[in-house]
Amino acid sequence: METLVLKVDPQLPDARKICLAAEVLRAGGLVAFPTETVYGLGANALDERAVLRIFEAKKRPADNPLIVHIADLEDVHLLAEHLPPRSEELMERFWPGPLTLLLPRSELVPDVTTAGLDTVAVRMPSHPVARMLIKEADVPVAAPSANLSGRPSPTTAAHVLEDLSGRVEVVIDGGEVEFGLESTILSLTTTPPTLLRPGPITVEELQEILGEVRVHPAARAESTEVALALAPGMKYRHYAPKAKVVVVEGPVQAVRAKIRELAQRYREMGKKVGIMATAENASEYEGLVEVVGERQRPKTVAKNLFKVLRKFDEEGVDVVIAEGLEPVGVGLAIMNRLRKAAGQEAIRV
């Protein structure tokens, strides 16, 4: 199959191009499109055959559920059997935006979309291209990240094409995304609500509304023992480049020293080493160093994280050594992705 690339202005997308992509969705095809978090790979969430094609294109395990994207608030009632307490308050505060809510599933949603679970993950993206596409298609759109399963998520159309060219009908190129990390996933089917995946909406922001919020161990990515994937990103190794990833966590001075030691050790083994550094520490290292962002502004790290991991692949790196950040605020989401990329193993110094 030849993949059609439609380049659009991310703020004022060409309606004709969006209509063409929407028609592909309605006909059971796959469309990759930008959201404010990462690029998503969309199919009609209510069309079982179309959703199965997502799993096939991504080589995604069948027990890894999908997020369903909507453009109109009323559509949540089609997907959820009922709305748990505090749902409307969260939707009013964070929708449209990078918060996914895990809700009791309605009978309308096929098993393949939810991996057979009795819950459905729903969000309303804020990106103008995503909103226009979903509204024009007039169907809820199941859309995991538009990459091969396990790879770093795509933040540009070029990343999508690198993984999925020839595997999907359409890629809408809307430039680079805003956040660079997938949405926060919050389960409202538990008491208290449970954070299943950290993202741009932080635990601290959720606590302002909800009070107590439980953080699932998988959200910290400190353990591989997850028997059941309640939401995307929980069970399997994710976000990983081709290279081995080593994450070093701890006080900054000790982290710098350990990274220098590890880099030297791997080089002596004949490995090509890439160091993922924050701007404040980049001058402390030698060799191939990529600045991922600023420690004092973790959102800059989040935006560039996957892009830098993919760049190291382009450089043919054997080992990536990455600085850890404090796992608070957006830092929790960054460390979730880094620990997952490293197979949930980190060196603490």
Helices and strands as residue ranges (DSSP letters): E 4-7, H 15-26, E 31-34, E 39-44, H 48-58, E 67-69, G 73-75, H 76-79, H 87-94, E 99-104, H 111-114, E 119-123, H 128-137, E 141-142, H 157-164, E 170-173, E 184-187, E 194-197, H 203-210, E 214-215, H 217-220, E 244-249, H 252-268, E 273-278, G 282-284, E 288-293, H 298-314, E 319-323, H 330-341, E 346-348
